[in-house]
Amino acid sequence: MVVSDAGPARLELSELRFTPSAPRFRAEGLLGWLSLVLNGALRIDGVAVRRTMSGRVSLSFPDRVAHDGRRHPILRPLDAHARAALETAVIAALETEFQQIA
């Protein structure tokens, strides 16, 4: 279990499962997919783990595409602080996996 302080919220991450993407996608920055349980109550699937052009690992959260092409997030961090805390906790928990596919 990974615990992170996200300001007023406390993030407890467990059951992290990382599935690496195919090498051709990794070359374009998609490292793989993540599944996790948040605060022992909510399973989150389909989180993309990406490496940005600057080399930073970031998370992309699932969304749906409306008939007119607009994207609507299914879930997302409430603010930049929560996003940073979540990304830091995930990266720390999965550091070994990321090193193996880098």
Backbone torsions as a table, in degrees:
resi	resn	phi	psi	omega
1	MET	NA	138.3	177.7
2	VAL	-113.2	129.9	178.8
3	VAL	-117.1	133.6	-179.7
4	SER	-135.7	143.9	177.2
5	ASP	-91.8	115.4	178.9
6	ALA	-112.1	60.6	-177.8
7	GLY	71.0	-127.0	-178.7
8	PRO	-71.3	-19.1	-179.7
9	ALA	-97.4	148.8	175.7
10	ARG	-113.1	126.3	-179.7
11	LEU	-99.9	121.2	173.5
12	GLU	-114.0	112.4	-179.0
13	LEU	-105.1	133.1	176.5
14	SER	-142.4	171.3	178.5
15	GLU	49.6	43.0	176.9
16	LEU	-70.2	127.6	177.8
17	ARG	-128.6	122.7	-179.1
18	PHE	-113.0	130.1	176.6
19	THR	-116.8	112.7	-179.1
20	PRO	-64.6	147.7	175.2
21	SER	-81.5	169.6	176.7
22	ALA	-66.0	150.0	-178.4
23	PRO	-51.0	-37.3	-178.4
24	ARG	-64.9	-31.7	177.5
25	PHE	-78.8	-35.7	177.3
26	ARG	-61.0	-35.7	178.7
27	ALA	-62.9	-23.6	179.5
28	GLU	-98.3	3.9	175.3
29	GLY	106.9	-10.0	178.4
30	LEU	-87.1	105.8	-178.2
31	LEU	-76.9	-35.2	-179.3
32	GLY	163.4	-161.0	-175.3
33	TRP	-124.7	149.0	-174.7
34	LEU	-126.9	141.0	170.9
35	SER	-127.1	141.8	-179.8
36	LEU	-156.0	164.3	172.8
37	VAL	-110.2	128.7	-178.8
38	LEU	-104.5	124.5	177.1
39	ASN	53.4	31.3	176.3
40	GLY	65.4	11.6	-172.9
41	ALA	-132.5	-17.9	-172.6
42	LEU	-137.1	120.0	175.0
43	ARG	-87.8	131.5	178.1
44	ILE	-117.6	120.7	179.5
45	ASP	-116.1	160.9	171.7
46	GLY	78.2	22.6	176.7
47	VAL	-83.7	122.9	178.8
48	ALA	-83.7	136.0	175.9
49	VAL	-106.4	121.0	-173.9
50	ARG	-125.9	154.3	170.8
51	ARG	-108.2	123.8	-178.4
52	THR	-75.9	170.3	178.7
53	MET	-59.1	-29.0	179.3
54	SER	-83.7	-3.5	177.7
55	GLY	96.4	-1.9	179.9
56	ARG	-78.1	140.1	174.9
57	VAL	-85.4	131.3	179.3
58	SER	-135.5	163.3	179.8
59	LEU	-110.2	138.4	174.0
60	SER	-117.2	125.6	-173.7
61	PHE	-93.0	152.2	-176.2
62	PRO	-61.8	147.3	174.8
63	ASP	-143.7	172.7	175.1
64	ARG	-122.0	155.6	-178.9
65	VAL	-110.0	123.5	179.2
66	ALA	-72.9	167.9	-178.3
67	HIS	-60.2	-23.8	179.3
68	ASP	-92.3	5.8	176.8
69	GLY	92.0	-7.4	178.2
70	ARG	-73.2	142.4	-179.3
71	ARG	-96.5	138.7	179.2
72	HIS	-128.7	120.3	-179.1
73	PRO	-65.2	140.3	174.2
74	ILE	-80.5	-40.1	173.6
75	LEU	-154.1	157.8	179.0
76	ARG	-165.8	157.4	174.5
77	PRO	-61.8	149.3	-177.2
78	LEU	-72.2	-29.5	-178.9
79	ASP	-156.0	177.5	-176.9
80	ALA	-63.2	-35.4	179.7
81	HIS	-65.2	-44.3	179.2
82	ALA	-65.3	-39.7	178.0
83	ARG	-62.4	-46.1	-179.3
84	ALA	-62.8	-42.1	179.6
85	ALA	-64.1	-42.5	179.5
86	LEU	-66.0	-45.9	179.2
87	GLU	-62.3	-42.5	179.4
88	THR	-61.7	-43.8	-179.4
89	ALA	-65.9	-42.7	-179.7
90	VAL	-65.5	-45.7	-179.3
91	ILE	-61.7	-42.2	178.3
92	ALA	-62.6	-40.8	-177.7
93	ALA	-71.3	-29.6	-174.1
94	LEU	-112.4	17.5	-176.8
95	GLU	-53.1	-43.0	-178.7
96	THR	-62.1	-45.2	179.5
97	GLU	-61.9	-41.2	-179.2
98	PHE	-65.3	-37.6	179.5
99	GLN	-67.2	-34.5	-178.1
100	GLN	-69.6	-28.6	-178.3
101	ILE	-101.0	-5.3	-177.4
102	ALA	-68.4	NA	NA
